[in-house]
């Protein structure tokens, strides 16, 4: 019996040390060495104050700000500890009602805007945490933001262009705008 039990216990201890200690320490150390900003959570700071992360959406509701994608996380919006989608299909009456309500809120925030509402402004992403909106969604909101901040529409369009990120590796995904970074640029007029 000890011929079987001893090698099994040695294997358990050895593999636990490798996979539970050595590997995580090595990967964490390599990440902090090679990608320190990302390993720290891609945090955005102003002075000594952390204002958010490049990777997690935030809820902006004031008319002077660009609004991000709706969040389906619970129990509160953009809850990184509760990343999830709503699991509601396109025929679900609750989703249809939520989308209608979001469209009405966007129309109420900018009643003169007759452009079609971009889908990403009324539907949550799969994770419920998406910090980006499409360029079309940013342009849709540009008139309201310019009016609220008493800026020219051209100045706001230039900020959108400056803060538009291209596809990853030049070919994966679509151009997008990080809402937090764009709003911070507006606050600092850069």
Beta strands, then each sheet from edge to edge (+ up, - down):
strand 1: 43-46
strand 2: 49-53
strand 3: 132-134
strand 4: 164-165
strand 5: 176-178
sheet 1: 1+ 2-
sheet 2: 3+ 5- 4+
end
